[in-house]
């Protein structure tokens, strides 16, 4: 596998999604808030979904909103498994997790949920894309 593909190649987006999953799985230093690896999980899911857009030769909006992205894929005729629709919960980690806020801090439980969702989204995208390329 090459180090990188062109930016309009869905394999590059999947490569980046896999990298975000790997980043999220790194041992968390004690001073790191749980929001940081939750953000990496959100990024993995977002990039995997955008890889599906590219694979389907569809343009995607510049948004971090997982629910919107999945809805647009469904509208375009892409079969999105029902258990992936709950990945919309990751959207809050796209912005809110990166900056201090009044939101409740993320917990290890939140992180484990975020990772499970992100891993399902990435696996689905890999099956769609790698299975047809």
C-alpha contacts under 8 A as a table, 3 or more apart, distances in Angstrom:
res1	aa1	res2	aa2	distance
2	X	5	X	6.90
4	X	12	X	6.16
4	X	15	X	7.85
5	X	9	X	6.21
5	X	11	X	6.74
5	X	12	X	5.02
6	X	9	X	5.45
6	X	12	X	6.69
7	X	10	X	7.88
7	X	12	X	6.29
7	X	13	X	7.48
8	X	12	X	7.64
8	X	54	X	6.90
9	X	12	X	5.54
9	X	13	X	7.03
9	X	51	X	7.70
9	X	54	X	6.87
9	X	55	X	7.71
10	X	13	X	5.12
10	X	14	X	6.26
10	X	50	X	7.75
10	X	51	X	4.34
10	X	52	X	6.80
10	X	54	X	5.44
10	X	55	X	5.63
10	X	129	X	7.53
11	X	14	X	4.96
11	X	15	X	5.99
11	X	51	X	7.02
11	X	129	X	7.70
12	X	15	X	4.92
12	X	16	X	6.23
12	X	51	X	7.85
13	X	16	X	5.10
13	X	17	X	6.12
13	X	47	X	5.59
13	X	48	X	6.31
13	X	50	X	7.09
13	X	51	X	5.17
14	X	17	X	4.83
14	X	18	X	6.08
14	X	47	X	6.69
14	X	48	X	5.43
14	X	51	X	6.10
14	X	122	X	7.55
14	X	125	X	7.73
14	X	126	X	7.21
15	X	18	X	5.21
15	X	19	X	6.23
16	X	19	X	4.90
16	X	20	X	6.23
16	X	44	X	7.26
16	X	47	X	6.98
17	X	20	X	5.11
17	X	21	X	6.35
17	X	43	X	6.91
17	X	44	X	4.04
17	X	45	X	6.74
17	X	46	X	7.78
17	X	47	X	5.34
17	X	48	X	5.62
17	X	122	X	7.00
18	X	21	X	5.07
18	X	22	X	6.24
18	X	44	X	6.58
18	X	122	X	7.44
19	X	22	X	5.03
19	X	23	X	6.10
19	X	44	X	7.63
20	X	23	X	4.91
20	X	24	X	6.10
20	X	40	X	5.30
20	X	41	X	6.54
20	X	43	X	6.50
20	X	44	X	5.09
21	X	24	X	5.09
21	X	25	X	6.29
21	X	40	X	6.62
21	X	41	X	5.91
21	X	44	X	5.81
21	X	115	X	7.70
21	X	118	X	7.64
21	X	119	X	7.43
22	X	25	X	5.16
22	X	26	X	6.62
23	X	26	X	5.48
23	X	37	X	7.45
23	X	40	X	6.72
24	X	36	X	7.89
24	X	37	X	4.51
24	X	38	X	7.11
24	X	40	X	5.27
24	X	41	X	6.06
24	X	115	X	7.81
25	X	37	X	7.44
28	X	32	X	6.30
28	X	34	X	8.00
28	X	37	X	7.86
29	X	32	X	5.44
30	X	33	X	7.85
32	X	36	X	6.98
33	X	36	X	5.97
33	X	105	X	7.97
33	X	106	X	7.53
34	X	37	X	5.89
34	X	38	X	6.36
34	X	105	X	7.58
34	X	106	X	5.35
34	X	107	X	5.79
34	X	108	X	6.38
34	X	111	X	6.54
35	X	38	X	4.94
35	X	39	X	6.03
35	X	93	X	6.98
35	X	97	X	4.84
35	X	98	X	6.98
35	X	105	X	7.21
35	X	106	X	5.46
35	X	107	X	7.89
35	X	111	X	7.71
36	X	39	X	5.16
36	X	40	X	6.57
36	X	97	X	6.64
36	X	98	X	6.85
37	X	40	X	4.95
37	X	41	X	6.29
37	X	111	X	6.88
38	X	41	X	5.05
38	X	42	X	6.27
38	X	90	X	7.89
38	X	93	X	6.15
38	X	97	X	7.39
38	X	106	X	7.93
38	X	110	X	7.61
38	X	111	X	5.34
38	X	114	X	6.02
38	X	115	X	7.34
39	X	42	X	5.05
39	X	43	X	6.20
39	X	93	X	4.96
39	X	94	X	5.78
39	X	97	X	6.16
39	X	98	X	7.06
40	X	43	X	5.03
40	X	44	X	6.22
41	X	44	X	5.12
41	X	45	X	6.45
41	X	90	X	7.73
41	X	114	X	6.02
41	X	115	X	5.58
41	X	118	X	5.52
42	X	45	X	5.27
42	X	46	X	6.14
42	X	90	X	5.23
42	X	91	X	6.68
42	X	93	X	6.20
42	X	94	X	6.26
42	X	114	X	7.17
42	X	118	X	6.55
43	X	46	X	5.03
43	X	47	X	6.02
43	X	94	X	7.13
44	X	47	X	5.35
44	X	48	X	6.13
44	X	118	X	6.20
44	X	122	X	7.02
45	X	48	X	5.13
45	X	49	X	6.18
45	X	66	X	7.90
45	X	87	X	7.89
45	X	117	X	7.82
45	X	118	X	4.83
45	X	119	X	7.54
45	X	121	X	5.60
45	X	122	X	6.04
46	X	49	X	5.21
46	X	50	X	6.23
46	X	64	X	6.75
46	X	66	X	6.38
47	X	50	X	5.00
47	X	51	X	6.09
48	X	51	X	4.96
48	X	52	X	6.53
48	X	121	X	6.78
48	X	122	X	5.38
48	X	125	X	5.79
48	X	126	X	7.94
49	X	52	X	5.13
49	X	53	X	6.57
49	X	69	X	7.17
49	X	70	X	7.34
49	X	121	X	7.32
49	X	122	X	7.78
49	X	125	X	6.71
50	X	53	X	4.93
50	X	54	X	6.40
50	X	60	X	6.69
50	X	69	X	7.85
51	X	54	X	5.13
51	X	55	X	6.11
51	X	125	X	7.23
52	X	55	X	4.89
52	X	56	X	6.08
52	X	125	X	6.09
52	X	128	X	7.48
52	X	129	X	6.98
53	X	56	X	5.14
53	X	57	X	6.18
53	X	58	X	5.01
53	X	59	X	6.28
53	X	60	X	6.35
53	X	73	X	7.17
54	X	57	X	4.79
54	X	58	X	5.63
54	X	59	X	6.74
55	X	58	X	7.54
55	X	129	X	6.55
60	X	69	X	7.40
61	X	69	X	7.78
63	X	69	X	7.92
64	X	91	X	6.38
64	X	94	X	6.21
65	X	68	X	5.38
65	X	69	X	6.33
65	X	88	X	7.27
65	X	91	X	5.38
66	X	69	X	5.07
66	X	70	X	6.10
66	X	87	X	6.78
66	X	88	X	4.92
66	X	89	X	7.95
66	X	90	X	7.05
66	X	91	X	5.67
67	X	70	X	5.27
67	X	71	X	6.04
67	X	85	X	7.06
67	X	87	X	7.40
67	X	88	X	4.63
67	X	91	X	7.69
68	X	71	X	5.08
68	X	72	X	6.17
69	X	72	X	5.22
69	X	73	X	6.41
70	X	73	X	5.08
70	X	74	X	6.29
70	X	80	X	7.35
70	X	85	X	7.12
71	X	74	X	5.07
71	X	75	X	6.16
72	X	75	X	4.98
72	X	76	X	6.18
73	X	76	X	4.96
73	X	77	X	6.49
73	X	78	X	5.35
73	X	79	X	7.82
73	X	80	X	7.58
74	X	77	X	5.14
74	X	78	X	5.02
74	X	79	X	6.22
74	X	80	X	6.43
75	X	78	X	7.34
80	X	84	X	6.77
80	X	85	X	7.53
81	X	84	X	5.56
81	X	85	X	7.20
82	X	85	X	5.45
82	X	86	X	7.76
83	X	86	X	6.17
83	X	87	X	7.98
84	X	87	X	5.44
84	X	117	X	7.20
84	X	120	X	6.99
84	X	121	X	6.31
85	X	88	X	6.19
86	X	89	X	6.09
86	X	117	X	7.67
87	X	90	X	5.61
87	X	91	X	7.87
87	X	117	X	5.60
87	X	118	X	7.19
87	X	121	X	7.63
88	X	91	X	5.65
89	X	92	X	6.53
90	X	93	X	5.60
90	X	94	X	7.26
90	X	114	X	6.40
90	X	117	X	7.94
91	X	94	X	5.41
91	X	95	X	7.86
92	X	95	X	6.33
92	X	96	X	5.72
92	X	97	X	7.05
93	X	96	X	5.44
93	X	97	X	4.63
93	X	98	X	7.27
94	X	97	X	6.40
94	X	98	X	7.13
95	X	98	X	5.50
95	X	99	X	7.05
96	X	99	X	5.91
96	X	100	X	7.52
96	X	101	X	6.88
96	X	103	X	7.84
97	X	100	X	7.43
106	X	110	X	5.80
106	X	111	X	7.16
107	X	110	X	5.02
107	X	111	X	6.33
108	X	111	X	4.96
108	X	112	X	6.23
109	X	112	X	5.11
109	X	113	X	6.30
110	X	113	X	5.17
110	X	114	X	6.10
111	X	114	X	4.96
111	X	115	X	6.08
112	X	115	X	5.15
112	X	116	X	6.20
113	X	116	X	5.17
113	X	117	X	6.26
114	X	117	X	5.22
114	X	118	X	6.08
115	X	118	X	5.02
115	X	119	X	5.90
116	X	119	X	5.22
116	X	120	X	6.28
117	X	120	X	5.23
117	X	121	X	6.33
118	X	121	X	5.11
118	X	122	X	6.12
119	X	122	X	5.15
119	X	123	X	6.00
120	X	123	X	5.14
120	X	124	X	6.12
121	X	124	X	5.16
121	X	125	X	6.24
122	X	125	X	5.10
122	X	126	X	6.06
123	X	126	X	5.05
123	X	127	X	6.17
124	X	127	X	5.18
124	X	128	X	6.30
125	X	128	X	5.11
125	X	129	X	5.98
126	X	129	X	5.17
126	X	130	X	5.27
126	X	131	X	7.30
127	X	130	X	5.58
127	X	131	X	5.28
128	X	131	X	5.58
128	X	132	X	6.52
129	X	132	X	5.44
129	X	133	X	6.18
130	X	133	X	5.28
